[in-house]
Amino acid sequence: MQQDLQTRLFIGGRWIDSRKSFPVINPYTGEEITRVCSADSRDVEKAVQAAEASAMSALTGARRHDILKNTAAEIQRRSAELADLLVRETAKPVRYASGEVDRAVQTFSFAAEEARRIHGETVELDAHPNGKGHFGFYHRFPLGTIAAITPFNFPLNLVAHKIAPALAAGNAVVLKPASSTPLISLALAGILADAGAPEGAVNVVCGSGGEVGNALVGHSGIKMVTFTGSLEVGRRIRGNAGMKRVTLELGSNSALIVEDDARLKEAVSKSLVGAFAFSGQVCISVQRILLNQKLADRFLELFLSGVASLKRGDPMDPAVEIGPMITEDEACRVESWVGQAVAAGARILAGGSREGNFYEPTVLDQVYYGMNVYSREVFAPLVCIERYTDFEDALARANHSDYGLQAGIYTESIEKAMLAFRRLQVGGVIINDFPTFRVDQMPYGGVKGSGTGREGPRFAVEEMTELKLCAMNL
């Protein structure tokens, strides 16, 4: 299959070679999968020009719908192949990689429907004394060329969440995928072209954030930047984007609160997936579990037994739940943070050791805000345990964070559920499920250090269009 991998840049509907290249490494085997062409600022300029010259804004809603539906159908048809590629370049266990491919099908399908729903409304101008004799309406128009910068952890579906609504709205896109996982983006570019996307509608420029990302963010032809990644990089993008529209999907250290009336076994099983799926390298991974003191011991007994049973190994094995982290440097970072926490008084209940870029599923107790493992985004197979006696105190602790993406609450009390919905400083409150819950049509995004703007095709289309008013003196 390796000989079929696309490794060139995709600009203006053509595959383009470059003078430089970089390796893509399989995180599980450590072997080089292939080398990918590396773009520079001149390639970025060509990609932006190609996007500006594309015919996307002139396409009818019906045509945009068909392109996106055709793309969804082709992803579905090639699902096994694409899941295999995801496993190879991310080391995501195949059970989760297959799920990501299925979600990408849904994302493109939902975006296809949005292409047929873009509309405006009339405005009753004569409700104002000065509006007598006037008729008003507004409509949404595409912004133009959108720069999409995406991370390694969901390199197909998070790309889909940027490209699909951008095309649905009539925009063109220049995509810079993560350098560790560019192959699935290049494969998707080919699928989109075959599905009928006009030349220049989708362009893929691989390379470093320092050169390619900065060139995109600062380019005058870019009308919007949509970025998913770290808080630190998001702040730099916000500072460098000038007057461009910016959507940022940043980090989190999501909390799950488990009340004493909770569905205990369900809360435990969801917590195991939420904390350790894809080795915790998920923006809405469960990083903090706050347990009502009355059920804490029972929860932990079941939870620690579940942690011990998680299967580690080759991510191509359908039974495997825990694979390696994306790089050994990331695993070393987590090892250092855990060491610091233990030195400051934290207690390891499970895990706590590293082998290469594998980090064991780890559970820490006796943690507090000053520890990196608690206050920062750990992005690893690690979860912190806290106990509480008062529900409102638990809500306050969940809010004690620089982030605010999603939070989960297990309770049978509708009063407590609604109190959590009102009080929690997050973009999404998930009742009787984990904060890792996401379906692809829902509004998704955060507050505080978790970013600005919302994804989900309908909501991303709103971000990616300009509302324009027409007022007529009749």
C-alpha positions in Angstrom: 0.0 0.0 0.0 2.9 2.4 0.7 3.5 3.0 -3.0 -0.1 4.4 -3.3 0.5 7.1 -0.7 0.3 10.6 -2.0 3.3 12.6 -0.7 3.2 15.8 -2.8 1.7 19.2 -2.1 -1.8 19.7 -3.5 -2.2 23.2 -5.0 -4.7 24.4 -7.6 -5.9 20.9 -8.4 -2.4 19.6 -9.1 0.1 17.5 -7.2 3.3 19.6 -6.8 6.8 18.5 -5.8 9.0 20.6 -3.6 12.7 20.8 -3.0 12.5 19.7 0.6 10.8 16.8 2.4 10.3 15.4 5.8 9.7 11.9 7.2 6.4 10.5 8.5 7.1 8.0 11.3 4.9 5.2 12.5 4.7 5.9 16.2 4.2 2.2 17.0 7.0 0.6 15.0 9.3 3.7 14.8 9.8 3.0 11.1 9.6 5.7 8.4 6.4 5.3 6.4 7.4 7.7 3.7 8.7 11.2 3.1 6.3 14.1 2.3 7.1 17.3 0.4 7.6 20.3 2.6 6.2 23.6 1.5 7.7 27.1 1.9 6.3 30.6 1.8 6.3 30.6 -2.0 4.1 27.5 -2.0 1.8 29.2 0.4 1.5 32.1 -1.9 0.7 29.8 -4.8 -1.9 28.0 -2.7 -3.6 31.2 -1.7 -3.7 32.5 -5.2 -5.2 29.2 -6.4 -7.8 29.4 -3.7 -8.7 33.0 -4.6 -9.0 32.0 -8.3 -11.2 28.9 -7.6 -14.9 28.8 -8.7 -16.2 27.8 -5.2 -18.2 31.0 -4.6 -19.9 30.7 -7.9 -21.2 27.1 -7.4 -24.9 26.6 -6.6 -25.9 25.1 -3.3 -27.0 22.0 -5.1 -23.5 21.6 -6.6 -21.8 22.1 -3.3 -24.1 19.6 -1.7 -23.3 17.0 -4.4 -19.5 17.5 -3.9 -19.8 16.9 -0.2 -22.1 14.0 -0.5 -19.8 12.4 -3.1 -16.9 12.9 -0.7 -18.8 11.2 2.2 -19.7 8.3 -0.1 -16.1 7.8 -1.2 -14.8 8.0 2.4 -17.3 5.3 3.3 -16.3 3.2 0.4 -12.6 3.4 1.3 -13.2 3.2 5.1 -10.9 0.2 5.7 -8.1 1.7 3.7 -8.4 5.1 5.4 -8.6 3.5 8.9 -5.4 1.6 8.1 -3.6 4.8 7.1 -4.8 6.5 10.3 -3.4 3.7 12.4 -0.1 3.8 10.6 0.6 7.5 11.0 -1.0 8.1 14.4 -0.8 4.7 16.2 -4.5 5.2 17.1 -5.9 1.8 17.9 -7.9 0.5 14.9 -11.2 0.4 16.9 -10.9 4.2 17.4 -9.5 4.8 13.9 -12.5 3.1 12.3 -14.7 5.3 14.4 -13.0 8.4 13.2 -13.5 7.4 9.6 -17.2 6.8 10.3 -17.5 10.2 11.9 -15.8 11.9 8.9 -18.6 10.4 6.7 -21.1 12.0 9.1 -19.3 15.3 9.1 -19.3 15.6 5.3 -22.9 14.4 5.1 -24.1 17.0 7.7 -22.1 19.7 5.8 -23.7 18.7 2.6 -27.1 19.4 4.0 -26.0 22.8 5.3 -25.0 23.7 1.7 -28.7 23.6 0.9 -29.8 25.5 4.0 -27.8 28.7 3.9 -30.4 31.5 4.0 -31.2 34.9 5.4 -34.3 36.6 6.8 -36.4 39.7 6.2 -36.0 42.6 8.6 -39.0 44.7 9.6 -37.3 48.1 8.9 -40.5 50.1 9.4 -40.6 49.0 13.0 -38.4 52.1 13.4 -39.9 55.5 12.6 -37.1 56.2 10.1 -37.7 52.9 8.3 -41.1 53.9 6.8 -41.3 52.7 3.2 -38.2 50.5 3.4 -37.9 46.8 3.0 -35.0 44.9 4.3 -33.5 41.4 4.2 -30.1 39.8 4.8 -28.2 36.9 3.4 -25.0 35.0 4.2 -22.1 35.1 1.7 -18.8 33.2 1.7 -15.8 34.9 3.4 -13.3 33.9 0.7 -10.2 31.9 1.4 -9.9 30.1 4.7 -6.7 28.9 6.3 -7.2 25.6 8.2 -4.5 24.4 10.6 -5.1 21.0 12.2 -3.5 18.7 14.8 -2.3 15.2 14.8 -4.9 13.5 17.0 -7.9 13.4 14.7 -6.2 14.1 11.3 -9.2 13.1 9.3 -12.3 14.2 11.2 -10.9 17.5 12.5 -9.8 18.3 9.0 -13.3 17.4 7.8 -14.8 19.8 10.4 -12.9 22.7 8.7 -13.0 21.8 5.1 -16.6 20.5 4.8 -18.4 23.6 6.2 -16.0 25.9 4.4 -16.9 24.3 1.1 -20.6 24.1 2.0 -20.5 27.9 2.5 -18.8 28.5 -0.8 -15.3 29.2 0.5 -11.9 27.8 -0.7 -9.4 26.4 1.8 -5.7 26.2 2.3 -5.0 23.4 4.7 -1.8 22.9 6.8 -2.1 19.5 8.5 0.1 18.4 11.4 3.6 17.4 10.2 3.4 14.1 12.1 0.1 13.1 10.3 -0.1 14.7 6.8 -0.9 11.5 4.8 -4.6 11.3 5.6 -5.1 14.9 4.6 -3.4 14.4 1.3 -5.6 11.3 0.7 -8.7 13.4 1.5 -7.6 16.1 -1.0 -7.5 13.5 -3.7 -11.0 12.3 -2.7 -12.4 15.8 -2.8 -10.9 16.5 -6.2 -12.4 13.2 -7.5 -15.8 14.2 -6.0 -15.9 17.3 -8.1 -14.3 20.1 -6.0 -13.1 22.8 -8.4 -9.4 23.4 -8.9 -8.1 25.5 -6.1 -11.0 24.8 -3.8 -8.9 22.7 -1.5 -5.1 23.1 -1.2 -2.8 21.2 1.1 0.6 22.6 2.1 2.5 20.5 4.5 5.4 21.8 6.6 6.3 23.5 9.8 4.1 25.8 11.8 6.9 28.3 12.0 7.2 28.7 8.2 4.0 27.4 6.6 1.6 28.2 9.5 2.9 31.7 10.0 2.9 32.5 6.3 -0.8 31.5 6.1 -1.9 33.4 9.2 -0.2 36.6 8.1 -1.2 36.4 4.4 -3.5 39.3 3.3 -5.5 36.9 1.1 -6.6 34.8 4.0 -10.0 36.0 5.3 -10.3 33.5 8.2 -8.1 31.2 10.2 -9.6 28.1 11.8 -7.1 26.4 14.2 -7.2 23.3 16.4 -4.3 22.9 18.8 -2.6 24.1 21.9 -3.4 27.2 23.9 0.1 28.6 23.4 -0.1 28.4 19.6 -3.7 29.7 19.6 -2.6 32.8 21.4 0.2 33.4 18.8 -2.3 33.0 16.0 -4.7 35.4 17.6 -2.0 37.9 18.0 -0.7 37.6 14.4 -4.0 37.3 12.5 -4.8 41.0 12.6 -8.4 41.7 11.5 -9.0 38.2 10.1 -11.8 36.2 11.6 -10.3 33.5 13.9 -11.9 30.3 15.3 -9.8 28.6 17.9 -10.4 25.1 19.3 -7.8 24.8 22.0 -7.0 22.7 25.0 -8.9 21.4 28.0 -8.6 19.5 31.2 -12.1 18.2 31.3 -13.8 17.3 34.6 -16.3 14.5 35.2 -18.4 14.9 38.4 -20.0 11.7 39.7 -22.8 12.1 42.3 -23.8 9.5 44.8 -27.0 8.7 42.9 -25.1 8.0 39.7 -25.3 5.0 37.4 -22.1 3.7 38.9 -21.1 0.9 36.4 -21.9 3.1 33.5 -19.9 6.0 34.9 -16.9 3.7 35.4 -17.0 2.3 31.9 -17.4 5.7 30.3 -14.6 7.1 32.5 -12.2 4.3 31.3 -12.9 5.2 27.6 -12.9 8.9 28.3 -9.6 8.9 30.2 -7.6 6.4 28.1 -8.9 6.2 24.5 -6.1 7.0 22.1 -3.8 7.3 25.1 -5.7 10.4 26.3 -4.6 12.4 23.3 -8.1 13.9 22.9 -9.1 17.5 23.5 -12.1 16.4 25.7 -10.3 13.5 27.4 -11.4 13.0 31.0 -8.5 14.5 33.0 -10.2 15.1 36.3 -12.8 12.8 38.1 -14.6 14.4 41.0 -16.3 11.7 43.1 -18.9 12.2 45.8 -17.3 10.9 48.9 -20.2 8.4 49.5 -19.4 6.4 46.4 -15.7 7.2 45.9 -14.4 3.9 47.2 -16.9 1.8 45.2 -16.1 3.8 42.1 -12.3 3.4 42.5 -12.5 -0.3 43.1 -14.3 -0.8 39.8 -12.3 1.8 38.0 -8.8 0.5 39.0 -9.9 -3.0 38.1 -10.9 -1.7 34.7 -7.6 0.2 34.2 -5.7 -3.1 35.0 -7.6 -4.9 32.3 -6.9 -2.4 29.4 -5.1 -4.1 26.6 -1.9 -2.5 25.4 -0.1 -3.5 22.1 -0.2 -3.2 18.4 -2.8 -0.7 17.4 -3.7 -2.8 14.4 -5.1 -5.4 16.8 -8.9 -4.8 17.2 -8.6 -5.9 20.8 -6.0 -3.2 21.7 -7.2 -0.2 23.6 -3.8 1.5 24.5 -1.2 2.3 22.0 1.9 4.5 22.1 1.8 8.3 22.4 2.6 10.3 19.3 6.3 10.8 20.2 8.7 9.7 22.9 9.2 13.4 23.8 5.5 13.6 24.7 5.7 10.5 26.8 8.8 11.9 28.6 6.9 15.2 29.3 4.1 13.2 31.0 6.7 11.2 33.0 8.2 14.4 34.2 4.9 15.9 35.2 3.9 12.8 37.1 7.3 12.8 38.9 6.8 16.4 39.9 3.3 15.6 41.2 4.5 12.7 43.2 7.3 14.8 44.7 4.6 17.3 45.7 2.4 14.7 47.5 0.4 13.0 44.8 -0.2 9.3 45.1 -0.1 6.9 42.2 -3.0 4.4 42.2 -2.2 2.8 38.9 0.4 3.1 36.2 3.0 5.8 36.4 5.8 4.4 34.2 7.0 4.8 30.7 8.6 2.5 28.1 9.7 4.5 25.0 6.7 6.4 23.8 4.3 4.1 25.7 3.0 5.6 28.9 0.9 3.4 31.1 -2.7 4.3 31.9 -2.1 6.3 35.1 -4.4 7.3 38.0 -3.3 9.9 40.5 -4.9 10.7 43.9 -4.2 13.5 46.3 -3.7 16.1 43.6 -4.2 19.9 43.7 -4.4 22.8 41.4 -0.7 23.8 41.6 0.3 20.5 39.9 0.7 20.4 36.1 -1.1 17.2 35.9 -4.2 18.9 37.3 -4.1 22.5 36.1 -2.6 22.1 32.6 -3.8 20.0 29.6 -1.9 16.7 30.1 -3.0 15.1 26.7 -2.0 11.7 27.9 -3.4 8.5 29.5 -3.6 10.1 32.9 -6.5 11.0 35.2 -6.7 12.8 38.5 -9.1 11.8 41.3 -10.7 14.2 43.8 -13.4 13.6 46.4 -16.1 16.1 47.5 -19.0 16.2 49.9 -21.0 19.2 48.5 -22.2 19.3 44.9 -21.9 23.0 44.6 -18.3 22.7 45.8 -17.7 20.2 43.1 -19.0 22.6 40.4 -16.7 25.3 41.8 -13.7 22.9 41.6 -14.6 21.9 38.0 -14.6 25.7 37.2 -11.2 26.2 38.8 -9.4 25.8 35.5 -7.9 28.0 32.8 -9.9 25.9 30.3 -13.6 25.4 29.6 -14.4 23.0 26.8 -16.8 20.4 28.1 -17.7 18.8 31.4 -19.7 15.7 32.4 -22.1 15.2 35.3 -23.5 11.8 36.4 -26.6 12.4 38.5 -30.3 11.3 38.6 -31.3 14.7 39.9 -32.7 17.1 37.3 -32.2 20.0 39.7 -28.5 19.2 40.0 -28.2 18.7 36.3 -29.7 22.1 35.5 -27.6 23.8 38.2 -24.5 22.3 36.6 -25.7 23.6 33.2 -26.1 27.1 34.6 -23.0 27.2 36.7 -20.3 25.4 34.7 -18.0 27.6 32.7 -17.7 25.4 29.6 -18.9 25.2 26.1 -20.8 22.0 26.6 -22.3 20.3 29.7 -22.9 16.6 29.2 -25.4 15.0 31.6 -25.1 11.3 32.4 -22.2 10.8 30.0 -18.6 11.7 29.9 -17.2 15.1 28.7 -15.6 13.2 25.8 -19.1 12.8 24.2 -19.3 14.5 20.8 -21.5 13.9 17.8 -20.6 15.9 14.7 -23.6 18.1 14.1 -23.6 19.6 17.6 -22.1 23.0 18.4 -18.6 22.3 19.8 -16.2 24.7 21.3 -15.1 26.3 24.5 -14.6 29.3 26.7 -11.6 30.7 28.6 -8.4 29.1 27.4 -10.3 26.5 25.4 -10.9 28.9 22.5 -13.4 31.0 20.6 -16.1 30.1 18.1 -18.0 26.9 17.5 -17.6 23.9 15.2 -20.2 21.5 13.9 -21.2 22.1 10.3 -24.2 24.4 10.9 -22.3 26.5 13.4 -19.1 26.5 11.4 -21.0 27.7 8.3 -22.1 30.7 10.4 -18.5 31.4 11.4 -17.4 31.1 7.8 -19.9 33.4 6.2 -20.5 37.1 6.2 -24.0 38.5 6.9 -24.9 41.2 4.4 -28.0 43.4 4.6 -30.0 44.8 1.7 -32.3 47.7 2.6 -34.6 49.0 -0.2 -36.5 52.3 -0.3 -39.8 51.3 -2.0 
